Amino acid sequence: MKECLGNVRNRVPLVHNITNYVTVNDVANALLACGGSPIMSDEAEDVEDITSICGGLNINIGTLHKTSIEGMFRAGRKANELGHPVLLDPVGAGASALRTDTALELMRELRLTVIRGNISEIKTLALGSGTTKGVDADVADAVTEETLDDAVAFVREFAKSAGCIIAVTGATDLVSDGERCYVIRNGRPEMGKITGTGCQLSGIMTAYAAANPGRLTEACAAAVCVMGLAGEIGWSRMQEGDGNATYRNRIIDAIYNMTGEELERGARYELR
C-alpha cells in the first residue's frame, strides 16, 4: 500500500472526471490531495480530446443529463482505445430507470476497469434491477459481520462475471478482482453525513489505478484504505462546535498529509 501511494505522488496522474455537479469541487480537491491532478469535462464535443491527455477516466452518474450521457460513452470509448483505466460510479442505480439503464448500458458498451458503489447500487447492476434509498444504500442490503461471507462471495462472483474490479463501500468495504477479496474496516460512520465521500473516493481510486497499472487490485484497495483512514484521522481532530463541513475539510487535509508509513500502520484489512 505504501508503494501504491508513493506511485500516485510521484507520477501525478491526470484524471478526467465526468462527475456530478453536487460534488465536483470536492472530487477535484480530493484528487489534488492524494497526489493526482483533476480535469472535469462532460461536454460530448470536448471529452475525447480531454480524455486523450489524461491517464484515467472517472465516470459518475450522480446528476445525469442527455449531453453528459453521450459524453460518458464517447470518453469511455476513447479511454478504451488508449488503454486507460475506466471507473464507473453508478450513483443511485436502482433509484430511477434512467440511472439504472445508463449504468447497465455503460457496462455493456465499455471495457470497465473498476465499478465502485454502495451495496445496493452494485446489487442493482449485478441483478439488472434493484432499489436504493435515494443515492444511499438500502439498509436491508447492508454488509454486516453476519452477512459478510455471503457478501464476499457475491462481490467475488460479480467481479468475475463483469470482468473488472468491484469495490463495494460502506461500513465494511469489499474490493475484489474475482479471485481475491479485500475486506477493509477503515472509516467512521460520521462520513455518511458528508455529501460526496464516495464520489471523492472514486476520483482517488481512478488516480491509484492510473498510477499503478501493474497492481490494480492492490491499488484500488489502497485507495479505499486511504479514504477510510483519512475519515478516522479527520474525526480525531474535530473540536467542539465543528460539524460536517469542517469534517469534510479535515478528511481532505488528512488525505493530503498522509504518508506511506501512516497508511501501512493504519490500514485495517484482510484478504479472503
C-alpha positions in Angstrom: 0.0 0.0 0.0 2.9 2.3 0.7 4.2 1.8 -2.8 0.8 2.4 -4.4 0.5 5.7 -2.5 4.1 6.7 -3.5 3.4 6.0 -7.2 0.5 8.4 -7.2 2.5 11.1 -5.6 5.5 10.5 -7.9 3.5 10.1 -11.2 0.8 12.7 -10.6 -1.8 11.0 -12.8 -4.1 13.4 -14.7 -7.7 12.1 -14.2 -10.6 13.0 -16.4 -13.8 13.2 -14.3 -17.3 13.2 -15.7 -18.9 13.6 -12.3 -21.9 15.2 -10.7 -22.2 18.9 -10.0 -23.1 18.3 -6.4 -19.6 17.2 -5.5 -17.4 18.2 -8.4 -15.3 20.6 -6.3 -14.7 18.1 -3.6 -13.6 15.4 -6.1 -11.1 17.9 -7.6 -9.7 18.7 -4.2 -9.5 15.1 -3.1 -7.6 14.2 -6.3 -5.2 17.1 -5.6 -4.8 16.0 -2.0 -3.9 12.4 -2.9 -1.3 13.5 -5.4 -3.2 13.3 -8.6 -4.4 16.1 -10.9 -8.1 16.6 -11.9 -9.7 17.8 -15.1 -13.5 18.0 -15.4 -15.4 17.8 -18.7 -18.8 16.3 -19.7 -19.4 18.1 -23.0 -19.7 15.5 -25.7 -17.7 17.6 -28.2 -14.9 18.1 -25.7 -14.5 14.8 -23.8 -12.5 12.8 -26.4 -9.7 15.4 -26.6 -9.7 15.7 -22.8 -9.5 12.0 -22.0 -6.7 11.7 -24.6 -4.4 13.8 -22.5 -5.3 12.0 -19.2 -4.2 8.8 -17.6 -7.6 7.6 -16.3 -11.4 8.2 -16.6 -13.8 8.5 -13.7 -17.5 8.3 -14.8 -20.0 9.2 -12.1 -23.8 9.2 -13.0 -24.9 11.2 -10.0 -26.6 14.1 -12.0 -27.4 12.7 -15.4 -28.5 14.7 -18.4 -28.6 13.8 -22.1 -25.4 15.6 -23.0 -23.4 14.1 -20.2 -24.6 10.6 -21.1 -23.3 11.0 -24.6 -20.1 12.4 -23.2 -19.7 9.3 -21.0 -19.9 6.9 -23.9 -17.6 9.0 -26.1 -15.0 9.4 -23.4 -15.2 5.8 -22.4 -14.6 4.5 -25.9 -11.6 6.8 -26.3 -10.2 5.7 -23.0 -10.7 2.1 -24.0 -8.9 2.8 -27.3 -6.0 4.3 -25.4 -5.9 1.6 -22.8 -6.6 3.9 -19.9 -8.4 2.6 -16.7 -12.1 3.5 -16.6 -14.0 3.6 -13.3 -17.8 3.7 -13.1 -19.5 5.1 -10.1 -23.2 4.1 -10.5 -24.7 6.7 -8.1 -28.3 6.0 -7.4 -28.6 3.0 -9.7 -31.9 1.4 -8.8 -33.5 4.7 -7.8 -34.7 5.5 -11.4 -34.9 3.8 -14.7 -32.6 6.4 -16.3 -29.8 5.8 -13.8 -30.2 2.0 -13.9 -30.4 1.8 -17.7 -27.5 4.1 -18.2 -25.2 2.2 -15.8 -26.1 -1.1 -17.4 -25.5 0.2 -20.9 -22.1 1.7 -19.8 -21.2 -1.8 -18.5 -22.3 -3.4 -21.8 -20.6 -0.9 -24.1 -17.4 0.0 -22.3 -14.5 -2.1 -21.0 -14.6 -1.0 -17.4 -11.6 -1.4 -15.0 -13.4 -0.7 -11.8 -17.0 -0.3 -10.6 -17.3 1.4 -7.2 -20.6 1.9 -5.4 -22.6 1.1 -2.3 -24.0 -2.4 -1.9 -27.5 -1.5 -3.2 -26.0 0.0 -6.4 -23.8 -2.9 -7.0 -26.6 -5.4 -6.5 -28.7 -3.4 -9.0 -26.0 -3.8 -11.6 -25.5 -7.5 -10.8 -29.2 -8.3 -11.0 -30.3 -5.8 -13.6 -32.7 -4.0 -11.3 -33.0 -3.0 -7.7 -33.9 -0.3 -5.2 -31.9 2.2 -3.2 -32.7 4.9 -0.7 -32.1 7.8 -3.0 -28.3 7.7 -3.5 -27.7 5.8 -0.3 -27.7 2.0 0.3 -30.9 0.3 1.4 -30.5 -0.8 5.0 -31.7 -4.2 4.0 -28.6 -4.6 1.8 -26.0 -3.6 4.5 -22.8 -5.7 4.8 -22.6 -6.8 8.4 -20.5 -9.4 10.2 -23.4 -11.7 9.9 -23.8 -11.3 6.1 -20.0 -10.8 5.4 -19.4 -14.3 4.0 -22.3 -14.1 1.6 -21.3 -10.5 0.6 -17.7 -11.6 -0.2 -19.0 -14.5 -2.3 -21.4 -12.2 -4.2 -18.8 -9.5 -4.9 -16.2 -12.0 -6.0 -18.6 -13.7 -8.3 -19.8 -10.4 -9.8 -16.2 -9.2 -10.4 -15.5 -12.5 -12.2 -18.7 -12.2 -14.4 -18.2 -8.5 -15.0 -14.5 -8.9 -15.9 -13.4 -6.0 -13.7 -12.7 -5.0 -10.1 -15.7 -4.5 -8.0 -15.5 -2.2 -5.0 -18.4 -2.1 -2.5 -18.0 0.7 0.0 -19.9 1.2 3.3 -19.4 0.3 6.9 -17.3 -2.6 5.7 -15.6 -2.2 2.3 -15.0 -5.1 -0.1 -12.7 -5.0 -3.1 -12.4 -8.0 -5.4 -11.0 -8.9 -8.8 -12.9 -12.2 -9.0 -10.2 -14.2 -7.2 -9.2 -12.3 -4.1 -11.3 -10.1 -2.0 -10.0 -7.4 0.4 -12.2 -6.9 3.4 -11.5 -3.4 4.7 -12.6 -2.0 8.1 -11.3 1.6 8.0 -13.6 4.6 8.2 -16.1 6.3 10.5 -19.9 6.2 10.4 -19.9 10.0 10.5 -18.5 10.0 7.0 -22.1 9.2 5.8 -23.1 12.7 7.0 -21.0 14.3 4.3 -22.2 14.5 0.7 -19.6 13.2 -1.7 -17.2 11.0 0.2 -18.0 8.2 -2.2 -17.5 10.5 -5.2 -14.2 11.6 -3.8 -13.1 8.0 -3.4 -14.0 7.2 -7.0 -11.7 10.0 -8.2 -8.9 8.8 -5.9 -9.3 5.2 -7.0 -9.0 6.3 -10.6 -5.8 8.1 -9.8 -4.5 5.0 -7.9 -5.4 2.7 -10.9 -3.7 5.0 -13.4 -0.5 5.3 -11.3 -0.3 1.5 -10.6 -1.2 -0.3 -13.8 0.6 -3.5 -12.8 -1.3 -4.0 -9.5 -4.8 -2.7 -10.0 -6.5 -4.7 -7.2 -3.9 -3.6 -4.6 -4.1 0.0 -5.8 -7.9 0.0 -5.5 -7.8 -1.5 -2.0 -5.1 1.0 -1.0 -7.3 3.9 -2.2 -10.2 2.6 -0.1 -7.9 2.4 2.9 -6.7 5.9 2.3 -10.2 7.3 2.3 -11.3 5.4 5.4 -8.2 6.1 7.3 -8.5 9.8 6.4 -12.0 9.7 7.9 -10.6 8.3 11.1 -7.8 10.9 11.3 -10.1 13.7 10.4 -12.6 12.7 13.0 -9.9 12.5 15.7 -9.1 16.2 15.0 -12.7 17.5 15.4 -13.2 20.2 18.1 -16.2 21.4 19.9 -18.5 23.3 17.5 -17.2 21.5 14.4 -19.7 20.0 12.1 -19.9 18.1 8.8 -18.5 21.0 6.8 -15.4 21.1 8.9 -15.2 17.3 8.9 -15.1 17.3 5.0 -12.1 19.6 5.1 -10.4 17.6 7.7 -10.7 14.4 5.6 -9.2 16.2 2.6 -6.4 17.5 4.8 -5.7 14.0 6.1 -5.5 12.7 2.6 -3.1 15.5 1.7 -0.8 14.8 4.6 -0.9 11.0 4.6 2.4 9.2 4.2 3.0 5.7 3.1 4.1 4.7 6.6 1.0 6.1 8.1 -1.1 4.2 5.6 0.7 0.9 6.3 0.2 1.4 10.1 -3.4 2.5 9.9 -4.8 0.3 7.1 -7.1 -2.4 8.6 -7.8 -5.2 6.1 -7.8 -8.9 5.5 -7.6 -10.9 2.3 -10.2 -13.6 1.6 
